[in-house]
């Protein structure tokens, strides 16, 4: 769903609704109005802009989703894990703007050279994107080593597209690469779960993804799911493949 038509207040409300889906299915529109400090009409208008007939339909669909999970035979803990992944997918896809996707496809098509930078677990997303773009005939490299990212960021040039994958939106080597790329006249495209963020601000186009606050793995190192980055990268690769096939 495209959120570009939402006002600042409506965007705030929509973010709140998406972050509190478990509670929303149990609350009335009056209770939500009191908690978010927005009017009933704003709530109704917001969900209608997002494709629902009204608040009642929106809440009913949330209840149906939860009921499906409850009746699937899994434990509550497993259902919570399933819902976490399903929620990340749904919210990432729903927030995708058609105009942003079309812009990304156009930038990929126009680029003489593409460099994909990602680190940690996000590097696997970058690798898949690189492989698919190469199969579609693009001159594309992928780097996940900080030293190489720094080197190629400084060597970036006009007619080059820099693609960054970062959940946090503030990975130091990617921020520096984006700064160098902008300075050199390259185009920066990013995918991040944090907007605003340093990387988002440095990007010509930034596609936001949703990262759940629910934690399954309790570790000091970053093991957060890259599922939102992966699904949006696959959608973009598929969209570009469709574009190439139609053009050819």
C-alpha positions in Angstrom: 0.0 0.0 0.0 1.2 3.5 -0.9 1.4 5.8 2.2 2.4 8.9 0.2 -1.1 10.2 0.3 -1.2 10.2 4.1 -0.8 13.5 6.0 1.7 13.7 8.9 -1.1 12.9 11.4 -2.4 10.1 9.3 1.1 8.6 8.9 1.6 8.8 12.7 -1.7 7.0 13.2 -1.0 4.3 10.6 2.4 3.6 12.1 0.8 3.3 15.5 -1.9 0.9 14.2 0.8 -1.3 12.5 2.9 -1.4 15.6 0.0 -2.4 17.8 -1.9 -4.9 15.7 -2.5 -7.3 18.7 -4.1 -4.5 20.7 -6.0 -2.9 17.8 -8.1 -6.0 17.2 -9.4 -5.7 20.8 -9.9 -1.9 20.9 -12.8 0.3 19.8 -12.3 3.2 17.6 -13.1 5.5 20.5 -10.4 3.8 22.7 -7.8 4.2 19.9 -8.8 7.8 19.4 -8.2 8.5 23.1 -4.9 6.7 23.2 -3.5 8.3 20.0 -5.1 11.7 20.5 -6.6 11.8 17.0 -10.2 12.0 16.0 -12.5 9.1 15.0 -12.8 10.7 11.6 -9.0 10.7 11.2 -8.9 7.0 12.0 -11.6 6.2 9.5 -10.1 8.4 6.8 -6.6 6.8 7.3 -7.7 3.2 7.0 -9.8 4.1 3.9 -6.8 5.7 2.3 -5.0 2.4 3.0 -7.6 0.4 1.0 -10.1 -0.7 3.7 -13.8 0.1 3.7 -13.5 1.5 7.2 -12.1 0.8 10.7 -14.6 -2.1 11.3 -13.3 -4.0 8.3 -9.6 -3.3 9.2 -10.1 -4.6 12.7 -12.1 -7.6 11.6 -9.3 -8.6 9.2 -6.8 -8.4 12.0 -9.0 -10.7 14.1 -9.3 -13.2 11.3 -5.5 -13.3 10.9 -5.1 -13.9 14.6 -7.8 -16.6 14.6 -6.1 -18.4 11.8 -2.9 -18.6 13.8 -4.7 -19.7 17.0 -6.4 -22.6 15.2 -3.4 -23.9 13.3 -2.3 -26.4 16.1 1.0 -24.7 17.0 1.9 -23.4 20.4 1.5 -19.8 21.4 5.2 -19.2 21.1 5.5 -20.7 17.6 2.4 -18.7 16.5 4.0 -15.5 17.8 7.1 -16.4 15.7 5.0 -17.1 12.7 3.1 -13.8 13.1 6.3 -11.9 13.5 7.5 -13.1 10.1 4.1 -12.7 8.5 3.8 -9.2 9.9 7.2 -8.2 8.6 6.3 -9.4 5.1 2.9 -7.9 5.1 3.9 -4.5 6.4 7.0 -4.3 4.1 4.9 -5.1 1.0 2.0 -2.8 2.1 4.4 0.2 2.5 5.9 -0.3 -0.9 5.1 2.6 -3.2 4.5 1.9 -6.9 6.2 5.1 -7.9 9.3 4.3 -5.8 9.4 0.8 -7.4 9.2 2.2 -10.9 11.9 4.7 -10.1 14.2 1.9 -8.8 13.6 -0.1 -12.0 14.4 3.0 -14.1 17.6 3.7 -12.2 18.8 0.1 -12.6 18.0 0.2 -16.3 19.9 3.5 -16.9 22.9 2.6 -14.8 26.1 1.8 -16.7 27.5 0.1 -13.6 26.0 -1.1 -10.4 27.7 -1.6 -7.1 25.9 -3.4 -4.2 27.2 -2.8 -0.7 25.9 -4.8 2.3 27.5 -6.3 5.4 26.8 -9.0 7.9 23.6 -11.0 7.3 22.5 -8.4 4.8 25.3 -9.5 2.5 23.3 -12.6 1.5 20.6 -10.3 0.2 23.1 -8.3 -1.8 24.6 -11.5 -3.3 21.2 -12.7 -4.6 20.5 -9.2 -6.0 23.8 -9.2 -7.8 23.4 -12.6 -9.3 19.9 -11.8 -10.7 21.0 -8.4 -12.1 24.0 -10.1 -13.8 21.7 -12.7 -15.3 19.6 -9.8 -16.7 22.7 -8.3 -18.4 23.8 -5.6 -15.9 27.4 -4.8 -15.1 27.1 -5.5 -11.4 29.5 -6.1 -8.5 28.7 -6.9 -4.8 31.0 -6.1 -1.9 30.6 -7.0 1.8 34.1 -6.4 3.1 34.4 -2.9 4.8 37.7 -2.2 3.2 36.4 -3.0 -0.3 33.2 -1.0 0.3 35.3 2.0 1.3 37.6 1.6 -1.7 34.8 1.2 -4.3 32.7 3.9 -2.7 35.6 6.4 -3.2 36.0 5.1 -6.8 32.3 5.5 -7.6 31.5 7.8 -10.6 28.7 9.3 -12.7 26.4 6.8 -14.5 27.0 4.4 -11.5 24.2 3.2 -9.2 25.1 2.3 -5.6 22.7 0.0 -3.9 22.8 -0.2 -0.1 21.2 -2.8 2.2 21.1 -1.8 5.9 18.4 -2.6 8.5 19.8 0.0 10.9 20.3 2.7 8.2 23.5 3.8 10.0 26.2 1.1 9.2 29.3 3.2 9.3 31.0 1.9 6.1 27.8 2.2 4.2 27.2 5.7 5.4 30.7 6.7 4.2 30.2 4.9 0.9 27.0 6.8 0.3 28.7 10.1 1.2 31.6 9.4 -1.3 29.1 8.3 -4.0 27.1 11.5 -3.7 30.3 13.5 -3.8 31.3 11.7 -7.0 28.0 12.1 -8.7 26.8 8.5 -8.4 23.1 7.6 -7.7 22.4 6.1 -4.3 19.5 3.7 -3.7 18.9 2.2 -0.3 16.8 -0.3 1.5 16.5 0.2 5.3 14.2 -0.4 8.2 15.1 3.0 9.8 13.7 6.2 8.2 14.9 8.8 8.8 18.5 7.6 9.1 21.9 8.7 7.8 21.7 6.3 4.8 18.1 7.2 4.0 19.0 10.9 4.0 21.9 10.3 1.6 19.8 8.3 -0.8 18.2 9.6 -4.0 15.6 6.9 -3.4 15.1 4.9 -0.2 12.7 2.0 0.1 11.6 1.4 3.7 11.1 -2.1 5.1 9.5 -3.2 8.4 11.5 -4.8 11.1 9.6 -6.3 14.0 10.5 -5.3 17.5 9.9 -8.9 18.6 13.1 -10.8 19.5 13.5 -14.5 19.2 17.3 -14.8 19.3 18.7 -13.0 22.4 22.3 -12.4 21.4 24.7 -9.6 21.6 25.6 -9.9 17.9 23.2 -8.8 15.2 21.0 -11.7 14.2 17.9 -9.8 13.2 15.9 -11.3 10.4 16.8 -9.9 6.9 13.5 -11.3 5.6 12.1 -7.8 4.9 15.2 -6.8 2.9 15.1 -10.1 1.1 11.5 -9.9 0.0 11.8 -6.3 -1.2 15.0 -7.2 -3.1 13.2 -10.1 -4.8 10.2 -7.9 -5.7 12.6 -5.3 -7.3 14.5 -8.0 -9.2 11.3 -9.5 -10.5 10.0 -6.1 -11.5 13.2 -5.4 -13.4 13.0 -8.8 -15.1 9.4 -8.0 -16.2 10.5 -4.7 -17.5 13.4 -6.2 -19.5 11.2 -8.9 -21.0 8.6 -6.4 -22.1 11.3 -4.1 -23.5 13.0 -6.9 -25.4 
